[in-house]
Amino acid sequence: MQRVNNKRPPQQKILYLIADSNWGGAQRYVYNIATNLPPTIRPVVAVGGTELFVTRLGAAHIPTHTVESFQRDIALIKEFMSLIELIRIIRRERPDIVHVNSSKAGGTGALAARLLGVRKIVFTIHGWPAAEVHRPLWQRRLIGALSWVTCVLAHMSITITPYEFEHVRSLPLLKNKIAYIPNGIEHIDHLSRAAARTRLTSFLPVTIPDGALIIGTIGELTHNKDHATMIESFIHEYEDDDNTFLVIVGDGELKHELTEQIKEHGAESRVILAGAIPDAYTILPAFDIFLFVSTKEGLPYALLEAGSASLPVIATPVGGIPTIITHDYSGLLVPPKNIIAIRDALRRLIDHPKERDILGHHLHHTVSSTFQLSRMVSSTLQVYTEET
């Protein structure tokens, strides 16, 4: 009589490290992978803070560790205390793989994992930090050097844009330690246009009339997103147009500064900071045009979501954005910080609704055929299993 083997295959453990617990692109990346792993892999997350990211991990029954020192301001103390905390967490969890994300947690996490002899260390680069143009040159060079050190410490690094793949693989010691895996999204059940507008307006301090044209964006209020240039571009062209509105969804460190900018122009009724909206991607059909003028990006989920909603997009050709948008085919690309170019692109799409439909249709096809979550997860699993 043949005996049946009821033993389960051995379970691997992956510890994901990330510095911040807000709901940004890097956090969504970790969440999407951690919640789509096969049953043979158990995810654990170590993160600074207890914001929305941690709440969503809890709802998905993924255990988390809070790294208290990720929240401290003094850099040298923070890095040393982070290293001690991460060593304790890694010793406690004994993961087979440590997957670090972004430069803030990457270097410390990779060093801790190396010191403890973790079998596989993976580093995902969510936008090369040296490209942050609002930083002084010496800071960009220092951060770039630290990012290179993190890549050296890791057994394999992942870039989410082809430009960064070519850049990183050209650096010393990294040619055979880099993979390009673009972000992907799953199918989104967007609200209807009418329902999306109803939900959006419930978060707004002003009333937007029926039939108004809404230019919208979703993103954290940070220097990299450059909402200041976006606001200036809109106000210069549409200050007296009572039927056109700019709605900015998101929260962040520049909220007060942007609020003051809007007040200085007396544009509070036309340029609206909506704050953070839960599951904001569901209300994208409320927008007529999606505007995204970042000065530094990785591969932004916001644009993939806009494409999923078939929105016409105006964006800047930074980071991985040109892999999503082909100018004049699936959107319009404008130079960063160029008020005139942004204004002209807005006027072009406002005046030509049929072109908006065509651009949105092409972008939807690009996103649905190329940037799939299942492809991102399977490619990442392959990195996990490759011998180092």
Steps between C-alpha positions, in 0.01 A plus 500: 500500500644834391539755777367849437736784589291761679794715602483861391799640315735700726394864536744779422488833680562838336558811711413822318662820629367848424552828683161673481146380567311749286321362194742592220634314201765301688248394765251390240774303324583309820131444576427369149784248515442395861129435442554299183769254607445125469406307819856371529627851583417690818542879490594721797545878481720733707403864456532841661171642628147367536312676222268367227754254359515315833121503529464337159765240580310415816176459308686258271629307806865581424705542821699820544780637716524872576852637459485794741829659391378543141294790641781694666647820356873488587659306214801338671303385804217384277723286283677338796179430691333371183786255452463371857122466468523322166762256629263411784206454262700287256631283784147453628340423162793311342382572142623316194484822298519868600348733241588866567319787332620853421823663611379612842468145633710327237856555617436431868282200426744347252790548743309339786407204280860459383633508855260220594571290191153509345498272196346747252477880511294682237490879458228672299588850376182710488661781303873573521520756787784698342241632250320709765572842351377696803797369698846666492749331267716370787198328656403337171852368451514369857161328473598356163819358653306348790252346255793341315627357830154353565507336156843353579376363833192346337522177307261639239346841433178574314432817302151592390612708200721407204702822533602413856572142395756623246641755744543259791645216293767741370626565855798306641425147631131509401484378140371152591304599811210694350155417360236719336145426620239771436216559742166344423140548610203271524159567351331802660125535540469873441184681596284640224566863408189620685574292812867601494409870488254459783761330718772750407286803581417354841866561593521853360449828689340664194225404259590406144206555263367222281666501160817671622833382362724355770877474463614261768806339650580253777828506690675592823563870551878485467766688304538217250135529390543875435141603567620862522576509127173321429305763692681790332436352155129462571451842657678687220265355241169435675474762773179642353353174365214413737444161338850352546642371829827351622460234770808365678444178695763418761664621817858569601770728630427790259129536579540833682731642236264408215201632692674836535588501129135449409388773742749749358328465163151508651431169329353301791176434313676375188811317623401250766719294732275203566727326750546126509204299371483126580528286186526816291557296183129406499399864443731566205205509254399826673791669319500616138881538483769350723797732561829363636803732488758332725868590490604152622318167478542127493209334321196676651194296587290816459563501124429128470172557682416798278563279197278230646226764518567604135585856600696734274828582675744789493826403670872569511751258339687416822584160645293222348219723374608473131455121526134564582427799278601549139467867407209576268385138512408407858538841662689828484850544644620844610835614644518521882441843655390647166189706572447596136522141374259375768258783424509429125444128553202570722349736247550241223313229687229730634428624148504153340281250689529239222878501537454445874298187424760365256794559734313342789409195292860446392630538857245248627622247245865558595436457873275194470737319262838588652478592868334200658528415869527127431803560277669718764448242774615203292816684389576594861455138611753403238751741654433343840573148374805571283829377639743772614 
